[in-house]
Amino acid sequence: MTLAPSFPTYDDAELVVPAPAAGPGNWAGAASAVLVDGTFWLTYRVRRPLTDGRGVAVVLARGEDGVHFEPVCEIPREAFGCESFERPALVLLPDGRWRLYLSCATPNSKHWWVDSLTADTPDELPFGERRAVHRGNLGVGVKDPVVVQTESGWEMWLCHHPLTEIGHEDRMSTHRLVSKDGLRWMDLGEVLVGRPGRWDARGARVTTVLPSGPGEPRTVLYDGRPDAASNWHETTGIARWTGTRLMAVDDQPISSPHSDGAWRYATAVELPDGRTRLYVEVARPDGAHDLVTVLLGERFPAA
């Protein structure tokens, strides 16, 4: 179950947002979170079964303790003309404004693209300035961005889905991009791929960059799956930055003990006391996915 002695398991989880209904295909998760001036801001995707609309909305919520949240606003997929939403990404800009990146599915296709909304306050994001961020192309769909502020601008870890082979569009890898303004991006290439014969053989998607101190290696959590049948119920592993690529460091992913085993889309928030709070989408016994939170009591151990 665990990747290291200090890494939490399903038993450590506290419920944050329950699935919208019981049963497979009902999910609350794919979250992104930030902590600003003592307030947690959380955005997540609400999904229903294929027969009932897939990713129907992205919700923005706020909370004071990191566990209990009140919805602030909601963005329906119809506002973007997309067939489904996947993982959003929320960031506070240096000028005090807010930006929400949205993963959008092109109707009647396997293609995805990423747009953004920028507004002065979180509650204004549904009406914010909309910009295209990454359109992908005929051969690649892009989604699930992880956006991090750096000393020189912004960094994005972006999931790529090749569309060149019909029936195999679920394959995934991660590219690293950089930007000065968070809107125009330079793709530096593929940095994480699945490993043949391993639990992540079908693909690898970065989900969060863990906090690190001076001199500590940059560590990410990533989603992987062994085969096409495991699509939508990925499990989580660890990788570390080598300077040019990410390298997986353990072959024992963390998973839920229930139903499809999903433990995916982890996002990390560093707390003032040095601990880290994770938000994770996890499978529960009836097959639905809840959004839960778990605490890391110390920095993830270097290996």
N, C-alpha and C positions, 0 to 999 in steps of 0.2 A: 504493500500500500504506500509506503513512504519512500522518498528519495534520499533522505538523510534523517538522522535522529530528531533534528529540530523542525523538520518540515511537517506541517499539519496534515491531518487526514479528514475524511468525511465526518468523523465523530467530533471534531473540533468546530464544526461549522455552525453559525447562527443564521437563521433565515432572515433575509432582507426583503425580497419580493417573491411571493409565490407565483407559480405558473398560472396563467389566466384560466385554466380549467384542468381537469384530471385527464390523464391518458397521454400516450405518445403523440408528439407533434406540438404539444402545448408547452411553450418555453418562455421564461423570463430570464434574460441574461445578456450575454455579449456586451458586457458593461465597460464603461470608462468612467474614471472618478478622479477628482482633484480635491485638495484641502486648501482653502483660502481663508485666512483670518479666523480660524476656528470653526468654519462651516464646511461641511462636506457637500460637494456637488456631484451627483451621480446621474449618468445617462445610460439607458439600456434599451434593448430591443424587445418588443412583445411579439411573439410569434404564435400562430395557430396552425393546425394541420393543413396539408396541401389542399384539402377539400374546402378549407375555410379561410384561405387567404395568405398563408405563409407569414412573412414579417410585415405585420400590419401597421406598426407605429413605433416611433422612438419617443421615449418619455424622459423628461428631465426632472429630477427631484433634488430636494435639499434635506440635510439632517445635521444635527449637532453632535451626536455621539458615534456616528459611523455605522450604526445598525438600524436605527429607525428613521425613515424618510417620509416626507410628504411630497407628492407630485406638484410641480410648479407649472409645467406646460407639456404639451404633446404635439408631435409632428406626424400626421398621417401620411402614408405612402402616396396617397392621391395627390398631395401637394407637390410631389416631385415627378409624378407621372411614371412611377416605377412599379414593377410587379411585386417587389418585396424589398424590405430593408434588412441589412445585416448589421454588423457591428459599427456603432458610431465612435467618434473620438472627440473629447471635450478638452479645450485648452484655454487658459487665461493668457491674453496677449500682453506684451510689455507695456502697452499704452492703457491698460485697464479694461479694454474691451474683451469680449468673449467670442470664441469661434467653435463651431460644431462641424465636424466632418461626418458625412453620411455615405454609407455604402448602399448603392442603388442597383437593382436588377433591371436590366433591359427587358421589356415585355416580350414574351414568346421567344426567348433565347436563353443561352447559358452565359451571356455576357454580363459583366458588372462594371460600374464606373463609380467615381468618388466626386462628390460636390461638397461645398461648404456653405455655412451661414455664419455671418459675423454681425454682432449687435453690441450695444453698450452694456446691456445687463443680461443675465441668463434668461429671465422671463420674456425678453424681447426676441430671443433667437428664432422662434417660428416665423417672425416677420423681418428677419435680418437680411443683410445684403447677400445674395446668392452668387457664388462663383464656381465655375468648373475648376476642379483640381487635377484630376487624372481621368482621362476618358478610356484608357486601355486602347485596344485596336481590334481589328477583325480576328486576330489570332490569339489575343490575350484579354481576359477579364481581370479587373483589379478590385480589391475590396479589403475591408478589415484593417485600416491604417492604424498604426501606433505612432503617435506624434510626440516628440520630445524636444524641449527647448535646450539649445546648446549655447556655448559662449559666442559662437560665430553666427547663430541663426537658429535653424530648425533641422531636425532629423526625423525621417519617416521610415518605418519598417512596414512594407506593403506586401500583401499577399497577392501572388500572381497565379492565375488559373489558365493554363494553355488550352485553347479551343480548337486545336488543329486536328484532333482525333475524336470523331463522334462517339459518344458513350464513355469518354475518358476525361470529361471536363472537370471532374472533381479533383484531379491531381493538383498539387499546390507546392509553391516554394516561396521564399521571402526575398525581396529586393530591399536594398538600403538606398534612400534618397536624401538629398540635402537641399536646403532652401534658405534664402535670406528673409523672405516675408511670409513663408508658410502657404503660399499660393502657387508660385512658380517653382517647380522642382527639377533637380538634376538627378537622374537615375545612375547610381554608381554600380549597379549590377547585382546579380544574384549572390546572396551571402549565406543562405541556409536551404538545404534540400534534404529530402528523405534518404534513408540509408537502406539499400537493398537487404532484404531478409530480416530487418529489425521491426520494432513496433511502429516506427514512423516511415515505413517504406513507401507509402502512397503520397506522403507530402509532409511539409513542416512549415508552420505559420507562427511567427513571433507574435506574442500576445501582450507582453509587458517587459519593460526594462526595470530590474530591481534596483533599489537604492544601493549605492556603494560609497565607501569612504576613500580618502586619498591613498593611492597605491593599491587599492583593491581591484581585482579584475571586473570588467563590466559583465554582468550576468543577466540573461534573459530567461523568461519562461516561454515555452512554445507548445503549440498544439500539433499532434501528429496522429496518424492512423495507419494501420498496416495494409489496408486494402479498400477497394471501392465500397464494399458492403458496410464498412465502418464510417462512411460519410455521415456527418451530423452528430456523431458521438465520439469525438476525439478525446484523447487523454493528454496529460501535461508532462513535459520533460524540461530539462535544464540545458542551456548552452552558454558558452562563454566566448567573448570576442577575442580573436587572436590578433587584431589589427587590420586584417583584410577579410576575414570570414568569421562566422560563428561555428563553434565546434560543440557537438553534443557531449556531455560529460557523464551521463549515466544511462543505463539501459533498463531502468525500472521506473516507468512512468507512474504518476499518481492517477487514480481513477476512483469513481464512485463504486461502492459495493452493490449498487442497485441497478436493476433493469439493464439499459444499454451501456452502463459504465461511464457515461460522459462526465468528465471533469475538465472543463475547457474555458477558453476566453478569460483567463486570469488577468486581472489588472491590479497594480500595486500602488498604494498610497503610503508615503513615509510619514510617520507620526512624530510630533515634537519630542517624545521621549525616546526616540531612536528605534522603536519597533516599526513594523510594516504591517499594514492591513491589506489583505487581498480580498477582492471580490471575484467570485468564480461562478460559472454556470454549471450546475451538477444535476445528474440524474437521480430521481427519487424512485421508490418502489413501484409506483404505478406507471412509470415510463415518461411522465412529464419531467421538465427541467425547472428547478428553482434557481433564483439568484441568491447566493449565500455569501457570508464573509467569514474569514478566518484570520487569526493573528499569528505573525511570525514574531517570536519573543526577542530575536536578535538578528543581526545581519546574517544572510545566508552563508553558511560556511564555505570558505574557499577550498578548492580541491585541485 
